Amino acid sequence: MEKSLQRQARFHKPSSVMPLFVIIALLLCAAGCAGGGKPQYDVQKYLLAYPSPTWDGSAKLPVSVKVNRFSIAAAYNSTGMIFRDDAYGLDAFNYSRWAVNPADMIGDLLLADMRAGNLFQAVLSRYDLEEGRFILSGGIEEFYLQTEKKNRAARIVIAISLQDSREKETGKKMMYQKTYTREAPLQEASPKGYCAAASQAMQALSREIIGDVYSAVRARTP
């Protein structure tokens, strides 16, 4: 009798694989339930866009200009679409972002506008191996949405410098340094409206910067 019970006990003893399988199944189920309760949101990504400025009647200068990679102030050095309602507060939209870092986005736009303007023999990017005679550098000092009730506007501040690489004297190498500021009011209170206003501001800044660069280069070119 005792041997018979022992045989039955051995027969009904569960396999050691079963508890492991059950544990894994339960863990997967718990993970699915935990994640299923949270809503999923799509993050919208934006890029500035506008028609490049045109330059009628301006002669092409037989020189090359190289556009260095732009820098950006630490407070705006992210893809977050930042907004501010006073001098101290800073925040960003949760589900809307810039597609790329603003420094690269603005630098690439200025590069594209300079090429489209056909004002210089060559406009080189930071990726080109050739060294241009004139070196254009820039830094984004401010780039945000101003959300004060009376003044909802996209604000961009860019510092630009231009150097002549052929000059050996330090005093003559730097041709000019200038800070450009532009605000454009929002027509729509949304991230898309912010992008549209920032595009308008950048278009105006681009035209002003390229005009100054052209004048400076023309004055230096024999």
C-alpha positions as CSV (number, residue, x, y, z in Angstrom):
1,M,0.0,0.0,0.0
2,E,2.7,2.4,0.9
3,K,4.6,1.7,-2.3
4,S,1.3,2.3,-4.3
5,L,0.8,5.7,-2.7
6,Q,4.4,6.6,-3.5
7,R,3.9,5.6,-7.1
8,Q,0.7,7.8,-7.2
9,A,2.5,10.7,-5.7
10,R,5.3,10.4,-8.2
11,F,2.7,10.2,-11.0
12,H,0.8,13.4,-9.9
13,K,3.9,15.4,-9.0
14,P,3.8,18.5,-11.3
15,S,6.7,19.0,-13.7
16,S,9.3,21.6,-12.7
17,V,8.7,23.4,-16.1
18,M,5.1,24.3,-15.3
19,P,5.7,26.8,-12.5
20,L,8.3,28.6,-14.6
21,F,5.9,28.8,-17.5
22,V,3.1,30.1,-15.3
23,I,5.3,32.8,-13.8
24,I,6.5,34.0,-17.2
25,A,2.9,34.1,-18.5
26,L,1.7,36.1,-15.4
27,L,4.6,38.6,-15.7
28,L,3.8,39.2,-19.4
29,C,0.1,39.6,-18.6
30,A,0.9,42.1,-15.8
31,A,3.2,44.1,-18.0
32,G,0.6,44.3,-20.7
33,C,-2.1,45.4,-18.3
34,A,0.2,48.0,-16.8
35,G,1.0,49.5,-20.2
36,G,-2.5,49.2,-21.6
37,G,-3.9,51.7,-19.1
38,K,-1.8,54.6,-20.4
39,P,-2.9,56.5,-23.5
40,Q,-0.4,56.6,-26.3
41,Y,0.3,60.1,-27.8
42,D,1.9,60.8,-31.2
43,V,4.6,63.5,-30.9
44,Q,4.3,66.0,-33.7
45,K,7.5,67.3,-35.2
46,Y,7.9,70.6,-36.9
47,L,10.4,72.4,-39.3
48,L,10.6,76.1,-40.2
49,A,9.6,76.6,-43.8
50,Y,9.3,79.6,-46.1
51,P,10.2,80.8,-49.7
52,S,13.9,81.8,-49.9
53,P,14.5,85.6,-50.3
54,T,15.1,86.8,-53.9
55,W,17.7,89.2,-55.0
56,D,17.0,90.9,-58.3
57,G,19.8,92.9,-60.0
58,S,22.6,92.0,-57.6
59,A,25.8,90.9,-59.3
60,K,27.3,87.5,-58.3
61,L,30.6,88.0,-56.4
62,P,33.5,85.7,-57.5
63,V,34.2,84.5,-54.0
64,S,33.4,81.6,-51.7
65,V,31.6,81.8,-48.3
66,K,31.6,78.9,-45.8
67,V,28.9,78.7,-43.3
68,N,30.1,77.1,-40.0
69,R,27.8,75.1,-37.8
70,F,25.7,77.3,-35.6
71,S,25.9,77.2,-31.8
72,I,22.9,77.8,-29.5
73,A,22.4,79.0,-25.9
74,A,22.2,76.2,-23.4
75,A,18.6,77.1,-22.4
76,Y,17.4,76.4,-26.0
77,N,19.7,73.6,-26.8
78,S,17.1,70.9,-27.4
79,T,14.3,70.0,-29.8
80,G,11.7,71.1,-27.3
81,M,9.4,73.9,-28.6
82,I,10.0,76.2,-25.7
83,F,7.7,79.0,-24.5
84,R,8.0,81.7,-21.9
85,D,5.4,83.9,-20.2
86,D,7.9,86.1,-18.2
87,A,11.6,86.7,-17.7
88,Y,11.9,83.7,-15.3
89,G,9.7,80.9,-16.4
90,L,10.6,78.4,-19.2
91,D,8.6,75.4,-20.4
92,A,8.0,73.3,-23.5
93,F,5.1,71.6,-25.3
94,N,4.6,68.0,-24.2
95,Y,3.7,66.5,-27.6
96,S,5.2,68.9,-30.1
97,R,8.9,69.2,-30.9
98,W,11.3,70.6,-33.5
99,A,12.4,67.9,-35.9
100,V,16.1,68.8,-35.4
101,N,18.0,71.1,-33.0
102,P,17.2,74.7,-33.7
103,A,20.9,75.6,-34.3
104,D,21.1,73.1,-37.1
105,M,17.7,74.0,-38.5
106,I,18.4,77.8,-38.6
107,G,22.0,77.3,-39.9
108,D,20.8,75.0,-42.7
109,L,18.0,77.4,-43.7
110,L,20.5,80.3,-43.9
111,L,22.8,78.1,-46.0
112,A,20.0,77.2,-48.4
113,D,18.9,80.8,-48.7
114,M,22.4,82.0,-49.5
115,R,22.7,79.3,-52.2
116,A,19.3,80.1,-53.6
117,G,20.1,83.8,-53.7
118,N,23.0,83.2,-56.2
119,L,25.0,86.1,-54.8
120,F,28.3,84.2,-54.4
121,Q,30.4,82.0,-56.6
122,A,30.2,79.2,-54.0
123,V,28.4,78.8,-50.6
124,L,30.0,75.9,-48.7
125,S,28.6,74.0,-45.7
126,R,30.4,72.6,-42.7
127,Y,30.5,69.2,-44.5
128,D,32.5,70.5,-47.5
129,L,36.2,69.9,-47.4
130,E,37.0,73.1,-49.2
131,E,37.9,76.1,-47.2
132,G,36.0,79.3,-48.2
133,R,37.6,82.7,-48.2
134,F,34.9,84.2,-46.1
135,I,33.8,82.4,-42.9
136,L,30.3,83.0,-41.6
137,S,29.6,81.9,-38.0
138,G,26.4,82.2,-36.0
139,G,24.9,81.5,-32.6
140,I,21.2,81.3,-31.5
141,E,20.9,83.5,-28.4
142,E,17.1,83.3,-28.1
143,F,14.5,81.0,-29.7
144,Y,11.2,80.7,-28.1
145,L,7.5,81.5,-28.1
146,Q,6.5,84.5,-26.1
147,T,3.1,83.7,-24.4
148,E,2.3,86.9,-22.7
149,K,-1.4,87.7,-23.3
150,K,-0.7,91.1,-25.0
151,N,2.3,89.9,-27.0
152,R,2.1,86.3,-28.3
153,A,5.0,86.1,-30.7
154,A,7.8,83.9,-32.0
155,R,11.1,85.4,-31.0
156,I,14.5,84.7,-32.6
157,V,17.8,86.4,-31.7
158,I,20.9,85.4,-33.8
159,A,24.5,86.6,-33.3
160,I,26.5,86.6,-36.6
161,S,30.2,87.2,-37.3
162,L,32.0,87.3,-40.7
163,Q,35.8,86.7,-41.2
164,D,38.2,87.0,-44.1
165,S,40.5,84.0,-43.9
166,R,43.1,85.7,-46.2
167,E,43.8,88.4,-43.7
168,K,46.7,87.8,-41.4
169,E,46.1,90.8,-39.1
170,T,43.7,90.1,-36.3
171,G,42.1,93.6,-36.6
172,K,41.3,93.1,-40.3
173,K,40.4,89.4,-40.1
174,M,37.1,90.0,-38.4
175,M,34.9,91.9,-40.8
176,Y,31.8,92.5,-38.6
177,Q,29.8,91.1,-35.7
178,K,26.1,91.9,-35.3
179,T,23.1,90.6,-33.3
180,Y,19.8,90.3,-35.2
181,T,16.4,90.2,-33.5
182,R,13.0,89.5,-34.9
183,E,9.6,88.8,-33.5
184,A,6.5,87.7,-35.5
185,P,3.0,87.6,-33.9
186,L,1.0,84.4,-33.8
187,Q,-2.0,84.1,-36.0
188,E,-3.0,80.8,-34.4
189,A,-2.5,79.8,-30.7
190,S,-1.0,76.4,-31.3
191,P,2.4,74.7,-31.9
192,K,1.7,74.9,-35.6
193,G,0.9,78.6,-35.3
194,Y,4.2,79.1,-33.4
195,C,6.1,77.3,-36.2
196,A,4.4,79.5,-38.8
197,A,5.3,82.7,-36.9
198,A,8.9,81.5,-36.3
199,S,9.2,80.8,-40.1
200,Q,8.0,84.3,-40.8
201,A,10.6,85.7,-38.4
202,M,13.4,83.6,-39.8
203,Q,12.6,84.6,-43.4
204,A,13.0,88.3,-42.4
205,L,16.2,87.6,-40.5
206,S,17.7,85.6,-43.3
207,R,17.2,88.4,-45.8
208,E,18.7,90.9,-43.4
209,I,21.7,88.7,-42.6
210,I,22.4,87.8,-46.3
211,G,22.1,91.5,-47.3
212,D,24.7,92.5,-44.7
213,V,27.1,89.6,-45.6
214,Y,26.8,90.6,-49.3
215,S,27.6,94.2,-48.6
216,A,30.6,93.4,-46.4
217,V,32.0,90.9,-48.9
218,R,31.5,93.2,-51.9
219,A,33.4,96.0,-50.0
220,R,36.3,93.6,-49.4
221,T,36.4,92.0,-52.8
222,P,38.6,93.8,-55.4
